[in-house]
């Protein structure tokens, strides 16, 4: 399968291509056009030229285009799920769930859009009874949407659909492993007959075109999900642009001394090892009260041993990592921890890009695994005696995306949660990105701006006040 760029309603075959390697086989599963800077310039030019006419359409007409796309997405979800299995290694049923979730997101985005369009305020409530104020929302212009490999449908369309429904045009870049899924979605946008130039897709390796794309002056807004390094670069270079950034995380789980360990361990395993930990919301470090050490280690070792793992042809939890380089990074983290005194409780074996679900105990702050985001199935356990010290360690991270607290006394759990610096704290449940209606945000180097259906719509529009003076004399048009 060859993924082509999509510019001005035409699929573009570039002179250069790059290979897409399947994590399941480590063999080429497709190629994609490596677009030149000139091609990127063209995408922004046509996006700009088409945007005003798109925005001038009645909103119901724009919604009709999106409804058509949604129906095509439903009709093609099995084919798209097979592509996701091939290029990112996500099990088929998990891919189907991602697409179904995205269909629901589109429905809710349409509903939310109607609710934010216009807000009318009676002047009397503001001390100016002679005036009527309407706050309307207008599109920003051209939105750059950049998505990661791990949720190639949901995290792409969570940016694209709010942008389009609001009257913006879009320049979309999928991840390298995500180009085939992106291409399939571009085919659906084309089949839905969106006006030429409204939706565009550029393809290329981020290492080759990423800086040029994210610094392009043709963008009025950027919505990005990916690494902290790239996100910080976007933030530094953004000038007069709306920017929404979802970046890295080192999401902690804090296990209080009164926690129910059986259910807590089940939640931690789900939160840490689903899709091999390749999720921004994955649990990436666990703080356990030292009085629970023996019981916790026995419980998690027993349950991790039964985690379904292997190639993702079946509905397994721990799949091969996206690249061999990712697996080598896990090896680096494990070796560093063991060298500094940690113990491998279970796992630790690595074969090419497959990493066994691994639990490290006796981890301390000096070890890389304690503070670097692993994005893989390696889980460090840190024991604490003083709760305040555990919270200190949690908050000293450069990240603050999600977290979780486990304990039977809800008041104690809430008190601890209120001290944790994060965009979301989950009590007695694993972190997750949804429901999509909630605000999704992070603090520190985990992000800037807010995602989530309503919040995405607001970030891709600007408010405009219409202040109407109500004359006592009625005026009639001739």
ZIRA-V910052 format. One line per field, one symbol per residue. ss: DSSP state (@ for helix, = for strand, . for the rest). phi: phi as a letter, one per 20 degrees, with the letter a starting at -180 (. if undefined). A space follows every 50 residues. Layout:
ss = ???
phi = ???
This chain:
ss = .==.===..===....=====......======...@@@@@@@@@@@@@@ @@@@@@..@@@@@@@@@@@@@@@@@.@@@@@@@@@@@@...@@@@@@@@@ @@@@@@@@@@@@@@@@.=====@@@@....=========..=====.... ...@@@@@@@@@@@@...=====.....@@@@@@@@@@@@@.......== ==...@@@@@@@@@......=====..@@@@@@@@@@....=====.... .====.....@@@@@@@@@@@@@@@@@.......=====@@@@@@@@@@@ @@@@....=........=.....@@@@@@@@@@@@@@@@...====...= =..==..====......@@@.......=======..@@@@@@@@@...== .=====...@@@@@@@@@@....====............=..==..==.. =.@@@@@@@.=========.........
phi = .dedfcclmceddefdcceddfffcldfdrcbfefeffffgffffffffe fffffffggffffffffffgfffffdffffffffgfecmfggfffgffff ffffffgffffffgedgccdcfgffdncfeccddddcdfepddedcdeff cfefffffeffgfffeoedcddcefgeqffffffffffffffmgggnfdc cdcrfgfddgffffefffeebcdccrffgfffffffefclcfcccdcfbc fedddffdfffffffgfffffedgllmebfeffdacdcfgfdgfffffff fffffdffcpfefdeeeddgffbfffffffffffffffgeofcefbnoec cldddggccddmecffegffcefelaecdeddecddfffffgfgefffda ecabccafefffffffgfeeeafbcddmbffbeefffffdbcdleerbnc dogffffffdccfcedddeeffefdcff
